[in-house]
Amino acid sequence: MNPIYLDHAASTPIHPEVAQIMMKIMMEQYGNASSVHSFGRGAKRSLNGARDRASRLLGCYPDELVFTSGGTESDNLALFGVSSLLSHKGRHIITSSIEHHAILHSCSELERQGFQVTYLPVDSTGQIRIEDVEKAMTDETILISIMYGNNEVGTIQPIEEIGKLAQSRGILFHVDAVQALETLPISCRDLPVDLMSFSAHKINGPQGVGALYVRRSIQLNAQSYGGLQEKKRRAGTENIAGVEGFAKAIELIHEQIQERREYYLQLRTTMIATLEQVIGDDSFIVNGHPTQFLPHILNISIPEVDTETLLMSLDMEGIAASSGSACTSGSLELSHVLEAMKLSDSIMRSAIRFSFGLGNTTKEIEHVAQIIGTILRRVRNRT
């Protein structure tokens, strides 16, 4: 069988229609959108057109969308842009203990700058408790940052409840929606959020492109300086081809979101059912929330096989999976997400994430489950 890619939560293959649009732009549209001549005006039209299409589908105004280099920059711009502007009102930020490192490392830097950060705990399913959010709020709190769906275990957070609570206290609310965009319908204006981060390469768009939604009533300090691009919020010549590709990827998601949700759920269900047949339901544990989860992410633990052994064995069979978030792949450190969920040591040390996407088939998923059965039997025979 051909190689099988089950690490779509890390990065997705670019959609052919996205690549086609990008290639046309790269070959024909080489002007700088800040230039006043016809080439520059053509680039500006492309940029504005992509922004119009993307914002319409994301449920926001065009001037509320800031294009960035990806989810990490979007997260950084939200946290540092807001905290530096509002530091005179307060220096307290609330986030969770299972955020992506783009948030956690930013918060560590903000702590070094004199801000106080509260890291909310999660329950054993990876979900935040509303009462903990409310308890953490103080008169100094200026920002709450919580991810929509977790990139390691797929657990979805109660974003609407958190947002309404934040609004009632006059606290800004930022949401990292990088993993959620592909399978959850998102309308920025209908959600009680002030800032929201997105990334193109998680939805079959190009790497190196992202966006930050900034509600019109919100100001933030730029974190890069030079030009006046993105309404002075993000200096630098715009990546026209990347932005066009991102807009096309969003269009494809919008057209196919229900179909994708149902298909990824089918793949996830097939994986679990086949594993139950092959190794028995008592030989593995599904990590994350039992009902509130992103359908394209499945995190399981097989306590008899450690993560590194299973990943290496799968890789030798041409199967790509992950130990968790992309930025910690290859590391032997325990997942900070699973640690925050307070799972047992054996579960944490045997956890592996499968993430599904375009191109995967049920036949592939059944094959992977069979290979896992072979690996487990091999391990059992050695002990």
N, C-alpha and C positions, 0 to 999 in steps of 0.2 A: 504493500500500500504506500502511496505517496506520503511525504511528511505531513503531519497534522499540527496545525497551529491553534492552540487553545490558550493564548495569552493576550486576548483582545483588550483586556482591561489595561494592559501596559501600552499597547499601540495597535492600531488597526491597519490593514492594507488599504491603500488608497483606492477609492471607487473609480472605475474606468471613466465615468462621465466627469468626475472631478479632475482627473488627470488630463482629460481632453481639453477642458476649459483652461486649465493652468498652462498647458503647452501652447495654446493659441495666444494667451496673454504674453508668455515669455518670448515667443517668437515675433510678435507683432506690436506689443505695447511696452516700449522701453523708456517712455518719457517719465520724468519726475513729476508727481502730482502737484508739487509746489511751484513748478515752472509756469510761466504765463503764455508761452508759445503754444502752437497747436498740439504738439506732442504731449506737453504737460497737461493741457486741457483734456486731451483724450484719456490720459491716465486718471485725471480727477473724475471724469465721468464714470470710468470703470469702478473707482473706489466708492463714489457716492451711490452708484447702482447696487453694488454688493452690500453696502451698509443698509440701503433701503430694504433690500430683499431679506437680509438677515434679521433686521430689527422687526420687520412686519411679522415674521414667523416666530420670533422670540417674544412677541407681545410688548414691544417698547417703542419709543420714538427713536429715529435715527441718531439724534444728538445725544442719546443716552448710552450709546454703544461705543466703547473705546477699544480699538483693535490693538492687540499686544502680541508678544512672541510666543504665548502659550499660557496654560493654566497657572504655572508657577509665577510668571510675571503678573498675571491678573490678580492672584492672591496677594502678592507682595504690594502691588499698587493699592489694593483695597485697604490692607492693614496699615501700611506706612503712610499712605495718602490721607487717611482719615485721622489716625492717631496724631500725626504732626500738626494737623489743622485744629484739632479739638483738644489738644493737651491743656489748654487754659481752662477748659470746662471740667476736665477730669482725666485721670491717668490709670483707669481700670478697664481691662478687657476680659471678656469671658469667651472661652473656646472649649473644646472637648479634648479628652485624652486620646482619641482615636483619629484625629485629623491627619491629613496628608502632611508630609514633612515640609511642604511649602508654607504651611500655616504654622506648624510647631516650631520650625527653625526661625521663622519671622518673629514669633512670639518670644522666643529666647532672646533675640536681638533687642526687641522692645523692652524686655526686662532689664537688659544691660543698660538701656537708655533711661531707666528710672520708672518704667511703667509696671503696674502690678497686673499679673495675669492669673486668672482662675481657670484651672483645667478640670472641667466637669467629669465625674466618673460615668461609667456606663454599666448596664446590667450584663448578665451572662450572655445575652443575645446581641450585645453591642449597641443597645439603644439608650438614649439619654432620657432621664426623668424630668418632666416639666417642673416638678417641685424643687429639683436641684438647681435649675436655671433661675427660678424666682428667688431662691435662698441666696444665690451668689450675687444678685444685683445689689448695688449700693448707689449712693448719690454721686459717686465718682465714676460709675460705669459709663463709657462712651460708645462701646462697640461690642457686639456679640458676633462671633464667626463660627458657624456650624456647617459641616458638609451635608449635602442632601442625601446621598447614598454612599456608603463606605466602599472604598476601592479594594479592600481585602476580603471582607465577608459579605458585602452587598447590603447590609442592613440600612433601611431607609429611616431617616429621622423625622420626628413630628415638626416639620418646618413651619406649617401654618400656625400651630399653637405657639411655638417659640416666637414667631414673627409678631403675632398679635400681642403677646406679652411684652415684647420689646417696644412695640408701638405705644402701648399703654403707659410705659415709663419714659418715653422720649429717647430711647436708646437705638442707635443705628444697628441694622442687622445685615451681615454679609453671609452669603451662602456659596460654598464651593459646589457647583453643579457639574463638574467635569465628567463624573461617571454617570450622572443621572440623565444627561441630555439625550442619550440615544434611546432610552426606553420609557422615560416619564414625560408626559405632556407638560410643557413649561410655558407659562405666560407671565412675564415679569410684572406687568401692571396688575395682574390679578392676585399675585402672591404678596404677602406682607413683608417684602424684602426691600432693602435699599441698594444693595450691591450684590452682584452674582457673577461668578467666574465660569468661563467656558474654555474648552480646548478643541481644536479641529481634529487632531490625530486620534482622538477617542471615538470619532464618528465617521471614520473612513475619509477624512480630509487630510490635508498635508501636515507634516510635523512643523513645528516652529511658528504656529499661528494660533492665537487665542483671542478672547474678548472679555471685557469687563463691563457689565451693565451697571450704570450709575444713575440712580433716579434723579430727575431734573432738579429736585429741590436740594440735592446733596452736592457739596463742594468737596474737593480733595486736592491735596498738594501733589504736584507732579514729582516723580522720582527720577526722571531723566530730563536733561536740559540741552537745549541747542536750537531746535526749530519750534514752530508754533503748531505743529501737527496735532491732530486729535483734540482740537480746541484747547491747546496748551496743556493737556493732561498727560501726553506721552510723546516726547520729541523723537524725531527720527523719520527717515524716508519710509513711507509705507510699503509693505510687501504686497503689491497689487495682485500678483498671481496667487499668492497664498490666501489673501482675503477673498478673491473671487472663488477659489477652491473651497474655502470655508463656507461661503454663502451657498454654494451648490450642495455641499454636504448637508447643510441644515435643511435645504429644500427637500433633499432625498429622504432625510429623517422624517420630516413633516408628512411626506406622502406615505411613508411606509411604517410609521411608528407602531400602530396596532399589529400589523403583520409581523414586524420584528419581535415585538413583545411576546406574541403567541408562539413564534417559532423558537426563540431562545428558551422560553419556558418548556417547550417540548423537548429540546435538547437537554436541559437541566434534569427534567423528569426522567428522560431516557437513561442518563448517566446514573442517577440514583437507583432506578429500577434494575438496571443491568448489574450494577455493583451488588445489589441485594441478592441477585441470582447467582453471581459468580463467587463472591467471597462471604456472603451472608450479612444480614443487617446488623449483626452484633459485632462485626469486624471493623466498622467505620462509623464516624460521627460527622454529622453535618453541622458546621459552625455558622452562627448568625441567627437572625430572627426567622421563626418558622413561617411567617406569612408576609411580613413587611420587608421584602428583599428585592434587589435589582435582579431581573430574570436571567441576565447574561453572566452572573457571577455565582460560582459554586465553590465554597471552601470546605474541604473535608479533612478529617484526620484519620489515619490508619495507624493506631498506636504500635503495631508490631513492626512498622517500617519508618525509620526516621526520614525527615523531609529531604535531606541531601541525597540519601540512597535512592529514594523514589524518583526525585527529579533527574538524577544522573541516569538511572535505568530507563526512564521514559525517553530521555534525550537520545540514548543509544538506539532506541526504537523509532526515532524520528518524530517524537511527540514533544511539543513545546508547552510547558505549563510554568507555574511560578510558585515561589514561596511566599508571595505577598506583593507589596508595592514594588514597582519597577526600580525605584531609586535604591532599594535595599536588596535586590536580587543578587545572588552570588555571595551574600553575607551569611555568616552562621549565627548572627544575632537573632534572638527571639523576636517575633513580631510584637511591636508595641501595642498593636490593636488587640491581639489575643491576650497579651499580658493585662491590658486594661479590663478585658472581659473576665479576668481572674479564672481562666481555664486551667486545668491540671497540667502539670509539666509534660506528661506523656502526650496529651492532646496538642499542646503548643509545639512540641518538638517533632511532630509528625504531620503538621498541617501543610496542605498544598492547595493552591487556587487554580481552578480551571475557569477560564472566561471565554464565552462563546461569541461568535460574530459571523459576518457574511462569509459564505463559502463552506462553513461547517455543515456536515450532514449527520443524520441519525446513524448511518452505517459507520462513520468515523467514530462517533461517541461509543457505540457498542464495541468497536474494535479496541478503543482505549481501555474500556472497562475490562475486557478480556486480557489485555496486556497487564493491567494492574493485578489481576488474579494470578497470572503467571509469575509476576515479580514476588507477590506475597507467598506463593507456594515455594519459590526458590529460597526466600528468606527463612521460611519455616523449616525447610529441609536442612538448612545449615545450623539450626539451633537444636 
